[in-house]
């Protein structure tokens, strides 16, 4: 491995505990909404909501719909699951109610700040950054709320640059902004294909943080091996992986 001069991170579910905030925010919101919404099967409701998030957010990333529309579609489909038909002028308000509870549940993963500190200590003059799929202002809101934006030398969001992960251009753009070659950078993310394999395809060291023991297909394992992806289960492992 070439000596690492820069380490870049995904944001949601890599540094920020997005899944936990989604679950806590949704359950709190359902409790306030009451009948016919029912949080007695909290795990099932969270799974259904996350499935809608995955579906509609990736429609947005693919350019099929706009950012606000993916939110409206998520609200509409989830309400319909409970037999509720939301009028067009009710969708934004419904989603805003959920999002307020989601925001209140934001927190960093327990290993985030220690990892960033250890990288600064362990790799002389290392540069740190974030590459995130999403709108820049909305992702900056999370970063500012967590109070750790000053730890990063660059923050790149797909909505600002017009390219989404796993396109190699977004990884190379971030490297260019840091003044390093892709081979001198590592990228850490929770999605094997979008993050780790995507970064490796752009010439970076792709690191997959598998916090949730994600089951893989044989093809995914083969793709990861071919790309030279490094798997970790906690950010506490990252410095030693990168510095040897």
Secondary structure, DSSP 4 states (H G I P E B T S, - for coil): -PPP-EEEE-SBTTTB-HHHHHHHHHHHHHHHH-TT---TTHHHHHHHHHHHHHHHHHHHHTTSS-HHHHHHHHHHHHHHHTT----HHHHHHHHHHHHHHHHHT--B-TTHHHHHHHHHHHSTT-EEEEEESS-HHHHHHHHHHHT-GGG-SEEEEHHHHT--TTSHHHHHHHHHHHT--GGGEEEEES-IIIIIIHHHHTTSEEEEE-TT-----HHHHHHHHHHTPEEESSGGGHHHHHH-
